[in-house]
Amino acid sequence: MIGLLVRRNLLFILMSLEVMVNAAGLAFVVAGASHGQADGQVMFIFILAVAAAEVAVGLALVLLLYHRYRTLDVDMASQLRG
Amino acid sequence: MDWLFYIAAVVAVGATLMMLTRQNAVHALLYLIVSLLAVAVVFFVLGAPFAAALEVIIYAGAIMVLFIFVVMLLNVGPRAGELESAWLTPTVWAGPAVLAAILAGEIVYILSSPGLGIEPAAEIPPERVGLALYGPYLVAVELASMLLLGGLVGAYHLGREDRVRLETATHGVHTDVAGSDSGGDLVRAGSDRTAGAA
């Protein structure tokens, strides 16, 4: 979360998002383990699928932004027009 | 038993902190991979071997390879070769290598002493996960497959070559700064912000 707030590089923001999603998955697995249920790992698999889809689209957007602006600074994205 | 968990947790937190403070994207990726491996060891110690395997294969394998692909795509150019050799000096990979060696030592220790690993009662085997996945969660599995299909189509649509060329032709690209922005200076906080409006 700190990475999301501090860094202005899009790649680092995506990496911080991965860490945050991973933390959510870790919480699910720990909760499932403490209750002795398999549901925690099932939810972790869904989180994995969501993270994979998010990263695919996000990295495509990163490439697009880089081709347009030649920078990875997210402040550039404040000037996007429709 | 407990100290295995604590060592892996400390490695995970430390690697994540190192990832956040790196300037170079490739160095940060190295630490992020170590962090994901540490989380996988935590899963294993907690008695979730299936989640640990998925963490290593999909997160540290597939998703990180995607990141590295993009970093390398952003640096295509004449200077890319010397940059790559400059990225992997021994001082850079020593930190992640030490942390990964700690994790490897833990795994070897767990596997070599079978009585010390996870107590069988606490472990959730992959069979139970699979039965739950294709039993009560069947609809969610189908929804996840639709989501992945949507991600695939979306990523393909965004990454099409003709669309990229069209937009660069329309909006104009600052060729004066191209090629200089790889490695540590990927962060240029709004230096050419007004010029980017095109």
Chai-1 contact restraints between the chains, C-beta under 6 A:
chainA,res_idxA,chainB,res_idxB,connection_type,confidence,min_distance_angstrom,max_distance_angstrom,comment,restraint_id
A,G3,B,L20,contact,1.0,0.0,6.0,A-B,restraint_1
A,R8,B,V187,contact,1.0,0.0,6.0,A-B,restraint_2
A,R8,B,A189,contact,1.0,0.0,6.0,A-B,restraint_3
A,N9,B,L186,contact,1.0,0.0,6.0,A-B,restraint_4
A,N9,B,V187,contact,1.0,0.0,6.0,A-B,restraint_5
A,L11,B,A25,contact,1.0,0.0,6.0,A-B,restraint_6
A,M15,B,L32,contact,1.0,0.0,6.0,A-B,restraint_7
A,V19,B,T16,contact,1.0,0.0,6.0,A-B,restraint_8
A,L26,B,V39,contact,1.0,0.0,6.0,A-B,restraint_9
A,V29,B,F43,contact,1.0,0.0,6.0,A-B,restraint_10
A,V29,B,A48,contact,1.0,0.0,6.0,A-B,restraint_11
A,V29,B,A51,contact,1.0,0.0,6.0,A-B,restraint_12
A,A33,B,L46,contact,1.0,0.0,6.0,A-B,restraint_13
A,A33,B,G47,contact,1.0,0.0,6.0,A-B,restraint_14
A,A33,B,A48,contact,1.0,0.0,6.0,A-B,restraint_15
A,A38,B,I124,contact,1.0,0.0,6.0,A-B,restraint_16
A,A38,B,R128,contact,1.0,0.0,6.0,A-B,restraint_17
A,A38,B,V129,contact,1.0,0.0,6.0,A-B,restraint_18
A,A38,B,A132,contact,1.0,0.0,6.0,A-B,restraint_19
A,Q41,B,A48,contact,1.0,0.0,6.0,A-B,restraint_20
A,Q41,B,F50,contact,1.0,0.0,6.0,A-B,restraint_21
A,Q41,B,A51,contact,1.0,0.0,6.0,A-B,restraint_22
A,Q41,B,V129,contact,1.0,0.0,6.0,A-B,restraint_23
A,V42,B,A132,contact,1.0,0.0,6.0,A-B,restraint_24
A,V42,B,L133,contact,1.0,0.0,6.0,A-B,restraint_25
A,V42,B,Y137,contact,1.0,0.0,6.0,A-B,restraint_26
A,F44,B,A51,contact,1.0,0.0,6.0,A-B,restraint_27
A,F46,B,A144,contact,1.0,0.0,6.0,A-B,restraint_28
A,L48,B,L54,contact,1.0,0.0,6.0,A-B,restraint_29
A,L48,B,I58,contact,1.0,0.0,6.0,A-B,restraint_30
A,A49,B,A144,contact,1.0,0.0,6.0,A-B,restraint_31
A,A49,B,L148,contact,1.0,0.0,6.0,A-B,restraint_32
A,A53,B,L147,contact,1.0,0.0,6.0,A-B,restraint_33
A,A53,B,L148,contact,1.0,0.0,6.0,A-B,restraint_34
A,A53,B,G151,contact,1.0,0.0,6.0,A-B,restraint_35
A,V55,B,I63,contact,1.0,0.0,6.0,A-B,restraint_36
A,V55,B,L66,contact,1.0,0.0,6.0,A-B,restraint_37
A,A56,B,G151,contact,1.0,0.0,6.0,A-B,restraint_38
A,A56,B,A155,contact,1.0,0.0,6.0,A-B,restraint_39
A,V57,B,G151,contact,1.0,0.0,6.0,A-B,restraint_40
A,V57,B,G154,contact,1.0,0.0,6.0,A-B,restraint_41
A,V57,B,A155,contact,1.0,0.0,6.0,A-B,restraint_42
A,L59,B,L66,contact,1.0,0.0,6.0,A-B,restraint_43
A,L59,B,V70,contact,1.0,0.0,6.0,A-B,restraint_44
A,A60,B,A155,contact,1.0,0.0,6.0,A-B,restraint_45
A,A60,B,L158,contact,1.0,0.0,6.0,A-B,restraint_46
A,A60,B,G159,contact,1.0,0.0,6.0,A-B,restraint_47
A,L64,B,L158,contact,1.0,0.0,6.0,A-B,restraint_48
A,Y66,B,L74,contact,1.0,0.0,6.0,A-B,restraint_49
A,H67,B,V164,contact,1.0,0.0,6.0,A-B,restraint_50
A,H67,B,T168,contact,1.0,0.0,6.0,A-B,restraint_51
A,R68,B,E167,contact,1.0,0.0,6.0,A-B,restraint_52
A,R68,B,H171,contact,1.0,0.0,6.0,A-B,restraint_53
A,Y69,B,G196,contact,1.0,0.0,6.0,A-B,restraint_54
A,R70,B,V173,contact,1.0,0.0,6.0,A-B,restraint_55
A,R70,B,H174,contact,1.0,0.0,6.0,A-B,restraint_56
A,R70,B,V177,contact,1.0,0.0,6.0,A-B,restraint_57
A,R70,B,A178,contact,1.0,0.0,6.0,A-B,restraint_58
A,T71,B,R188,contact,1.0,0.0,6.0,A-B,restraint_59
A,L72,B,L186,contact,1.0,0.0,6.0,A-B,restraint_60
A,D73,B,R188,contact,1.0,0.0,6.0,A-B,restraint_61
A,D75,B,G190,contact,1.0,0.0,6.0,A-B,restraint_62
A,M76,B,G196,contact,1.0,0.0,6.0,A-B,restraint_63
A,Q79,B,A197,contact,1.0,0.0,6.0,A-B,restraint_64
